[in-house]
Amino acid sequence: RITSVLIGASKTEQILDSIKATENTHFSEEELRNIDQIFA
């Protein structure tokens, strides 16, 4: 599972996009499998 977000931004818009990304903390089983495949 994703438990944290690493933020490395140089523009305000990038920070706001990173904050928006934290709004979705629930993932379907398929999404979790896809994430696991990417990081495996």
MITI-877353 format. One record per residue: residue number from 1; residue in one letter; y, z, x of N, C-alpha, C in turn. Coordinates in nm, 4 decimals, decimal comma, always signed. Atoms other than C-alpha are relative to their C-alpha. Layout:
! MITI-877353
NODE;num;residu;n.yy;n.zz;n.xx;ca.yy;ca.zz;ca.xx;c.yy;c.zz;c.xx
NODE;NUM;A;Y;Z;X;Y;Z;X;Y;Z;X
...
END
This chain:
! MITI-877353
NODE;num;residu;n.yy;n.zz;n.xx;ca.yy;ca.zz;ca.xx;c.yy;c.zz;c.xx
NODE;1;R;-0,1187;+0,0000;+0,0827;+0,0000;+0,0000;+0,0000;+0,1245;+0,0000;+0,0867
NODE;2;I;-0,1284;-0,0021;-0,0692;+0,3578;-0,0523;+0,1019;+0,0668;+0,1326;-0,0320
NODE;3;T;-0,0585;-0,1325;+0,0222;+0,5154;+0,2887;+0,1505;+0,1412;+0,0122;+0,0516
NODE;4;S;-0,1371;-0,0060;-0,0501;+0,8408;+0,2056;+0,3243;+0,0527;-0,1409;+0,0230
NODE;5;V;-0,0667;+0,1267;-0,0256;+1,0895;-0,0703;+0,3825;+0,0779;+0,0134;+0,1293
NODE;6;L;-0,0770;+0,0017;-0,1240;+1,2270;-0,1546;+0,7246;+0,1211;-0,0893;-0,0223
NODE;7;I;-0,1222;+0,0749;+0,0252;+1,5871;-0,2618;+0,6930;+0,0697;-0,0289;+0,1319
NODE;8;G;-0,0761;+0,0424;-0,1167;+1,7562;-0,4596;+0,9660;+0,0994;-0,1046;-0,0473
NODE;9;A;-0,0961;+0,0908;+0,0621;+2,0666;-0,6121;+0,8154;+0,1301;-0,0036;+0,0784
NODE;10;S;-0,1309;+0,0131;-0,0634;+2,3890;-0,7457;+0,9541;+0,1083;-0,0342;-0,1016
NODE;11;K;-0,0953;+0,0334;+0,1060;+2,5508;-0,8367;+0,6214;-0,0267;+0,0880;-0,1215
NODE;12;T;+0,0128;-0,0827;+0,1203;+2,6153;-0,6380;+0,3046;-0,1007;-0,0601;-0,0968
NODE;13;E;+0,0921;+0,0663;+0,0924;+2,4234;-0,8952;+0,0991;-0,1456;+0,0270;+0,0378
NODE;14;Q;+0,1360;-0,0277;-0,0455;+2,1126;-0,8365;+0,3114;-0,0419;+0,1419;-0,0372
NODE;15;I;+0,0299;-0,1382;+0,0381;+2,1314;-0,4623;+0,2471;-0,0264;+0,0082;-0,1496
NODE;16;L;+0,0187;-0,0012;+0,1452;+2,1689;-0,5197;-0,1275;-0,1330;-0,0640;-0,0385
NODE;17;D;+0,1296;+0,0623;+0,0256;+1,8674;-0,7542;-0,1249;-0,1140;+0,0948;+0,0340
NODE;18;S;+0,1034;-0,0964;-0,0386;+1,6634;-0,4890;+0,0560;-0,0110;+0,1118;-0,1025
NODE;19;I;+0,0015;-0,1043;+0,1031;+1,7629;-0,2281;-0,2016;-0,0683;-0,0519;-0,1256
NODE;20;K;+0,0630;+0,0596;+0,1183;+1,6606;-0,4626;-0,4844;-0,1511;-0,0086;+0,0172
NODE;21;A;+0,1434;+0,0121;-0,0259;+1,3215;-0,5080;-0,3199;-0,0735;+0,1299;-0,0281
NODE;22;T;+0,0654;-0,1291;+0,0243;+1,2513;-0,1364;-0,3632;-0,0134;+0,0312;-0,1485
NODE;23;E;+0,0085;-0,0243;+0,1439;+1,2899;-0,1621;-0,7422;-0,1400;-0,0271;-0,0540
NODE;24;N;+0,1357;+0,0305;+0,0446;+0,9385;-0,3069;-0,7762;-0,0982;+0,0776;+0,0861
NODE;25;T;+0,0954;-0,0815;-0,0759;+0,6978;-0,0367;-0,6669;-0,1401;-0,0069;-0,0587
NODE;26;H;+0,1316;+0,0139;+0,0629;+0,4083;-0,1336;-0,8957;-0,0493;-0,1426;+0,0214
NODE;27;F;+0,0572;+0,1303;-0,0281;+0,1831;-0,4179;-0,7901;-0,1340;-0,0123;-0,0705
NODE;28;S;+0,1299;+0,0253;+0,0617;-0,1111;-0,5763;-0,9687;-0,1069;+0,0036;+0,1092
NODE;29;E;+0,1099;-0,0003;-0,0973;-0,4524;-0,5646;-0,8043;-0,0003;-0,1294;+0,0807
NODE;30;E;-0,0046;+0,1280;-0,0707;-0,4173;-0,9338;-0,7182;+0,1115;-0,0008;+0,1048
NODE;31;E;-0,1105;-0,0065;-0,0956;-0,0796;-0,8758;-0,5533;-0,0361;+0,0879;+0,1192
NODE;32;L;+0,0411;-0,0889;-0,1090;-0,2217;-0,5865;-0,3510;-0,1015;-0,0678;+0,0917
NODE;33;R;+0,0969;+0,0737;-0,0823;-0,5140;-0,8036;-0,2350;+0,0715;-0,1031;+0,0870
NODE;34;N;-0,0756;+0,0999;-0,0770;-0,2705;-1,0764;-0,1300;+0,0770;+0,0650;+0,1141
NODE;35;I;-0,0725;-0,0729;-0,1044;-0,0602;-0,8249;+0,0618;-0,0958;+0,0425;+0,1102
NODE;36;D;+0,0999;-0,0414;-0,0992;-0,3719;-0,6879;+0,2322;-0,0445;-0,1176;+0,0865
NODE;37;Q;+0,0416;+0,1181;-0,0765;-0,4746;-1,0418;+0,3347;+0,1070;-0,0401;+0,1011
NODE;38;I;-0,1092;+0,0373;-0,0900;-0,1337;-1,1088;+0,4864;+0,0037;+0,0921;+0,1214
NODE;39;F;-0,0132;-0,0975;-0,1079;-0,1370;-0,7893;+0,6940;-0,1314;+0,0319;+0,0700
NODE;40;A;+0,1306;-0,0273;-0,0615;-0,5081;-0,7947;+0,7841;-0,0125;-0,0659;+0,1347
END
